Amino acid sequence: MPGMVAAPTPATGLLAAVDIGSNSFRLEIGQIAHGRYRRIDYLKETVRLGGGLDANGLLTEAAAQRGLDCLVRFASRLAGFKPTQVRAVATQTLREARNRDAFLLRAQSVLGYPIEVISGREEARLIYHGVAHLQPSDAKRLVVDIGGRSTEMIIGHGRVPLAAESFRVGSVSLSQRFFGDGRLTESAFRAAQVAAGAELEEALATFSRVHWRDALGSSGTVSAVSQLLVASDVTDGRITPAGLRWCIARCIDAGHVDRLKLPALRDDRRAVLAGGVSILYTLAAHFGIDALQPAKGALRQGVIVDLHERTLAHQRARGRDMRDVSVVELQRRFRIDTAQAGRVRAIALALYDGVAAGVDPDDRLELGWACDLHEIGMMVSHHDHHRHSAYLLAHVDAPGFSQSQQRRVGELVLGQRGGLRKIEASFVSETFSWQVLCLRLAVIKCHARGEVDANALRLRRDGSRATLAFTRDWAHSHPRTLYLLEEEAAAWNRGGPLQMVLVSGA
């Protein structure tokens, strides 16, 4: 219940997911051992963040405060968890909110952990990841998840998603639009289904019945409708077209949300039931879903499974970090010179390791990915390719990455060359300053696009002073590189957050 917090549990070996949804906030604590998932704790609060978006796309203070109050309680439960054990993700409402950055600053402060805004397709991928892990099957399956402001659809085989998409229609947004006055009429349901159908129509071919055998539904709307049908002796829990028609008829009979009394229908679901049922009926009619079975997994479990795989990948054990897979695919798709990317990566990380001991491991990973993809914009144009690269990295679909992380990597790539003023807003982060310096130095060192000595340059850190050391023999043998390094030092000393000194030794 809201306001109640479970007693702290030792966090050793545990992983936690915070799902900042449009209707509800959820905290899941779990453990994966020998391939099996075990839930340790689960907290949920109905926050209705999505209901707090005003006509200008701004999150109202009342909605923001409800979210912050919930996150305070989640933070108490997460006491003792290390940053590497927790991943917090935000979905459609914060994808839309124009003032999301201001809310995220406050939210991260009270939660005590970073919050990532994930794209719709990344949300879909993680949903399928959770379902496939908790409810494995060799059959081709359709998974649908109706959230407060978006609906995700995924077709997968085994643990591999084959097609994933997100649509901007959800139980909260549709209920507000067509049932906002509380009246439940036949014409309102008809209009809601037309609107949902218009949003989903583009997916008819991709998610056609010929592409899957079984259909599963995850998360709150599906669970609520399934429980309602069971309690009313309409079905055994499966959501069928006939069962949905029964639900719609009962809503119309009630006439108003306040008079809607159905077995197993919780008070926090009453106001958004009509929108959720409208989407479900539209899905059933358009995609030939004869029976939708409630799924065991959802976004929060997918986040934990993904976090577990990242941990294994970083320990060089089994498992993989999906972000590494995405980087390799982007290199292939955009025909990146991987030899040059590898040279830049080796130099940049060697320099960074000399100045960034004990930092967040993700900071090093992000620098590495920036090196891998710093020339992705070459596919658009050689001229100003760093700007094209930054734009692509901020907007391309990259499974495993959050929108927030893609923007950070894109900002690093934007800063790889040219003046520093274009990235000065990011210099509020000292980590970013050192990351971008190392990337720029690596790009200069590798400018001739040939083999290089990874140990020729050594970077030392003394507060905000960066000392780049090299031998006189190396400087004598590389006059053009030395010239570029002198120009770089001058640029930082004119207007950068770091002061840079070149030192030539014996």
Buried (B, 14 or more C-beta within 10 A) or exposed (E): EEEEBBEEBEBEEBBBBBBBBBBBBBBBBBBBEEEEBEEBBEBBBBBBBBBBBEEEEBBBEEBBEBBBBBBEBBBEBBEEBEEBBBBBBBBBBBBBBEBBEEBBEBBBEBBBBBBBBBBBBBBBBBBBBBBBBBBEBEEBBBBBBBBBBBBBBBBBBEEEBBBBBBBEBBBBBBBBBBBEEBBBBEEBBEBBBEBBBEBBEEBEEEBBEEBBEEBBBBBBBBBBBBBBBBEBEBBEBBBBBEBBEBBBEBBBEBEEBEEBEBEBBEEBBBBBBBBBBBBBBBBBEBBBBEBBBBBBBBBBBBBBBBBBBBBBBBEEEEBEBBBBBBBEEBBEEBEBEBEBBEBBBBBBBBBBEBBBEEBEEBBBBBBBBBBBBBBBBBBBEEEEBBBBBBBBBBEBBBBBBBBBBBBBBBBBBBBBBBEBEBBEEBBEBEBBBBBBBBBBBBBBBBBEEEEBEBEBBBBBBEEEEBBBBBBEEBBEEBEEBBEBBEEBBEBBEEEBBBBBBBEBEE
